[in-house]
């Protein structure tokens, strides 16, 4: 408690030994932290809990090869979803689409320093945060091959596993004809979208968090980013509809960010449904919204609407640390999964979806009188 208070909420808490983000959570207040410590982890002196400052920003990732003298970074990947969602559950894009050359330079500088200082010979993976002031933080360094190696190999044309194996066997990067730390970026976009199996794994919550939940991934590529995103989303099995109803249940701290996104759905012709608090906010801001009664009040309206099949997308966000198996949000996500309805718990993913829908949908335009 003292550590979290000193660092300042929200904080990221996790067991000291973690794989795939297991039991990692972002908590926003002391009550959420107490709940986490009681329910999520077993604590003793041999199994401490780590408390980190939670930094909001863009997440960026590299796979690199070090031969002890030189470093090779074939590509820099930018994740669509901001920090707080496991990188394996995020949409990953190469080449990066919004970070500056200055930030890329810092990332390459850190990658080289870390590879040489740690003494790696072979592949390693680094995950970074870039905040709003373009300050670069390091989340972690993994001195091993990572799940993004196949994706980056396909996207850049460099067979990383082969190059790294030669390095491990004693053949330097220069001897393999690699002299630059960072080759020229490709002119087209490559997008990796996670594949989930929520409908096959009973009881798994569809809310995206620092704990990895995806079971696979698909790739799309094109000269235009939105088209590459469209291909990758379709390949990953996402149901893309440019008509129907959007059901929104938005946490208070997300409402201002969600408003322009809901407006974009509304302007595309979607009907909007929401629970009372979200509906009140949307109506106050000029969006016609049909109010649905809450599950916790004993209503079956939301369940019946989702099961009816006319809801195209469910958008559900919760406050940090407020993910609870007894909550309305959990029930809504469960109904969406059972009905094979596309659900989003990250507004960053919703923003990307809208970019794709706006490019692929013929909308009504009026002639100015």
Secondary structure as GFF3:
##gff-version 3
##sequence-region A 1 369
A	DSSP	alpha_helix	2	7	.	.	.	ID=ss1
A	DSSP	beta_strand	11	15	.	.	.	ID=ss2
A	DSSP	beta_strand	25	27	.	.	.	ID=ss3
A	DSSP	alpha_helix	30	39	.	.	.	ID=ss4
A	DSSP	beta_strand	49	53	.	.	.	ID=ss5
A	DSSP	beta_strand	58	66	.	.	.	ID=ss6
A	DSSP	beta_strand	71	79	.	.	.	ID=ss7
A	DSSP	three_ten_helix	87	89	.	.	.	ID=ss8
A	DSSP	beta_strand	92	94	.	.	.	ID=ss9
A	DSSP	alpha_helix	101	118	.	.	.	ID=ss10
A	DSSP	beta_strand	122	130	.	.	.	ID=ss11
A	DSSP	beta_strand	136	142	.	.	.	ID=ss12
A	DSSP	alpha_helix	149	156	.	.	.	ID=ss13
A	DSSP	alpha_helix	160	168	.	.	.	ID=ss14
A	DSSP	three_ten_helix	174	176	.	.	.	ID=ss15
A	DSSP	beta_strand	189	195	.	.	.	ID=ss16
A	DSSP	beta_strand	216	222	.	.	.	ID=ss17
A	DSSP	alpha_helix	225	235	.	.	.	ID=ss18
A	DSSP	beta_strand	245	249	.	.	.	ID=ss19
A	DSSP	three_ten_helix	252	254	.	.	.	ID=ss20
A	DSSP	alpha_helix	255	267	.	.	.	ID=ss21
A	DSSP	beta_strand	271	275	.	.	.	ID=ss22
A	DSSP	alpha_helix	276	284	.	.	.	ID=ss23
A	DSSP	beta_strand	290	292	.	.	.	ID=ss24
A	DSSP	three_ten_helix	295	297	.	.	.	ID=ss25
A	DSSP	alpha_helix	301	308	.	.	.	ID=ss26
A	DSSP	beta_strand	311	316	.	.	.	ID=ss27
A	DSSP	alpha_helix	328	338	.	.	.	ID=ss28
A	DSSP	beta_strand	342	344	.	.	.	ID=ss29
A	DSSP	alpha_helix	347	360	.	.	.	ID=ss30
###
